[in-house]
Amino acid sequence: MGRVIGYDLTDLSCQVSIGVETEDKEEVRSVALFVGSEKYVIPVAACIDPEGEISYGEEAVSASEKGGKLLKNLLSNAVAGRHEEVNGEVYDYTELLSGYIRRTIHMSSVISPMSSVERVVITMPDITEDNVKAVERAAAFIEDEGMTFRIIGYPESFFYYAMNQDPELTKNKVALFDYDGEVVRSMLLYTRVDTRPHLCMVERRDFDMKMKDDMCFLEVAREVLDAEIVSAVYLSGEGFEGGWLGKSVSYLCERRRRVFQGRNLYTKGACYAGIDDRDGNPTLESCRFFDDEKLVSNIGLHMLRDGQEIYVPLLEAGINWYDARGKCEFYLGEDKEIRLKIESYFTKDVRYSVLRCDSFPGRPVRCTRVRLEVSMKDASCILCKVYDLGFGDIYRSAGDTAVAEVLI
Amino acid sequence: MIYEPIGAYSKNIYVIQELSVGVRSFEELCFVVTERIYDLGDFLMKEDLILFVRDEFALKDLASDLEGAKGDLGAFIKVLLSFRHFMSEDSIDEICKGLLDGGDSREYVRLISRGDFFTENKKYRPAILLYEHSRELMEEESETEDPLYNELLIKLGKLYSLYFLFEKAAECFSLAGDEKRTFFCRKLAMSRVDYVEMMLKEQPDETLAAEVEEMTKEPLEIAELKQKIKNDKSYGGKLATERLGNSLRAAYRRIM
């Protein structure tokens, strides 16, 4: 059974964790920056020394003190497609980010050899099309090395983390406060039991808090928790460090709430996600997680098979929009129409969206083979591409393509 | 409504030599069978087609059913077209009607039909071969009185004309009794001297001769072009030549 790596990547820092088998179960451990240390946060930076040698992370910071050129914000620069000229050489930020991810992932080899790693789950705070594409490009080597990888958002990491703790802690809602010193981001994980399977969802709210002030945070906590029955509260982020929490902690511990503080919740959550992907998790079998990044409708097509109308699914509700890929091939009918069925997962409302292929050459019925490829531009927009494949040597493809965007 | 493909789409192509057509999917095979029903013969029921259906289309059931129907073309086609309700029974009966009734199962009719297909697809050489073969068969079977024979000769004549084989074309048109075309082709096939000799000897119908004369005289455009090229040897002259050549070719085809 291969190992799983969880990887929390932001523009400033990253954290790595790995699943390690113990006697009774698989435990997720954060990977320290140096063996024996308790430093887990690695700066997202690269340094190019005068000889052209590139170092990453903490080594990059040290190298920059010896005259190397320090390059920061690798993620945002890669997203913007920027380059940097150092000592006459041009460096592509995507390649630097790729090198950084490779270097930091390989840090886990002190715990387990890289050859035993099966999958990597990367979690990021902001899931946008550009961010996802940049990370996919930079992390393409992971699949080249025979591992699989996927990207999840922070809410999903939180969900996996919470669901892999003591079941007592998820009896009611679970709260998370993440503070970076400027903004407190709260997430409230709750389960809707009126559906089968149950729906696990996250309610997110952001509060500006420029000062590390106990009373201010108490107000924030009250606003989030007062009206809720919460079993566990997690405090995450460096903002909570420094021992400034006082009355707010007392409040958090009220009503038998259990409170935990740490900085590696997201990376561990990502690692749990990978482990659950690999092994399955009985706790999660009866529930399904939805957040803003999830597709909330089932997308498919009706077509004729053996004279009967059948439904062919293309995209299933519950997947992350940036992972959504579907395709199928079929023959067009007389009307040259493709009717996409969109069924809301929550309300079960059904509507159809028609893709027209009028630009394709006129041919007899069932003599135009087409390939439909669907992906998503964001959580509410499906991108459909229909390719004319022709009809063998009888009617050659003209290479036509019909493209349409369908809003859910 | 859209249709789910039946079976796999093959990377390889199965060529039905007798129809000069290749197929890669079950649907393409069915299309060829329905469109070319009158051209079909026992050649369709080859073992390698059945193996192709089994291995390349991944349709084991169909291959086994086709194996069972081998030997009876009608049954073979019915098995194929009815597979997984590809076509309704009524449609299949309609398509197979000609075939099962015997329709026009005469070999030369099939060959002519196949030749027509090639002609439509601008494959004139195999079309000529097929027409010639059918002509031989019709002559062997003394079917020259059949109106189809004359139609065949006209078709052959036209194809020969396209290859500038005017003597052969004239012979075909002559046998078909098309005087005008015969005369036209003969004139094109002859030198001026031979033509004058022929006119003196045969003294053909004056109106027809005048008509053919009109059709074969040097077009005004050619005369103008000759003048233009004489005065101007630039690229514009070449372009004009090409344009004129194209229009003359088109006019020639219209005549034929």
Chai-1 contact restraints between the chains, C-beta under 6 A:
chainA,res_idxA,chainB,res_idxB,connection_type,confidence,min_distance_angstrom,max_distance_angstrom,comment,restraint_id
A,M303,B,I2,contact,1.0,0.0,6.0,A-B,restraint_1
A,M303,B,E4,contact,1.0,0.0,6.0,A-B,restraint_2
A,L304,B,M1,contact,1.0,0.0,6.0,A-B,restraint_3
A,L304,B,Y3,contact,1.0,0.0,6.0,A-B,restraint_4
A,R305,B,E4,contact,1.0,0.0,6.0,A-B,restraint_5
A,D306,B,R84,contact,1.0,0.0,6.0,A-B,restraint_6
A,D306,B,H85,contact,1.0,0.0,6.0,A-B,restraint_7
A,G307,B,H85,contact,1.0,0.0,6.0,A-B,restraint_8
A,E329,B,P5,contact,1.0,0.0,6.0,A-B,restraint_9
A,F330,B,I2,contact,1.0,0.0,6.0,A-B,restraint_10
A,F330,B,Y3,contact,1.0,0.0,6.0,A-B,restraint_11
A,F330,B,E4,contact,1.0,0.0,6.0,A-B,restraint_12
A,Y331,B,Y3,contact,1.0,0.0,6.0,A-B,restraint_13
A,G333,B,M1,contact,1.0,0.0,6.0,A-B,restraint_14
A,G333,B,I2,contact,1.0,0.0,6.0,A-B,restraint_15
A,R366,B,Y3,contact,1.0,0.0,6.0,A-B,restraint_16
A,G392,B,V23,contact,1.0,0.0,6.0,A-B,restraint_17
A,G392,B,R24,contact,1.0,0.0,6.0,A-B,restraint_18
A,G392,B,E28,contact,1.0,0.0,6.0,A-B,restraint_19
A,D393,B,G22,contact,1.0,0.0,6.0,A-B,restraint_20
A,I394,B,E28,contact,1.0,0.0,6.0,A-B,restraint_21
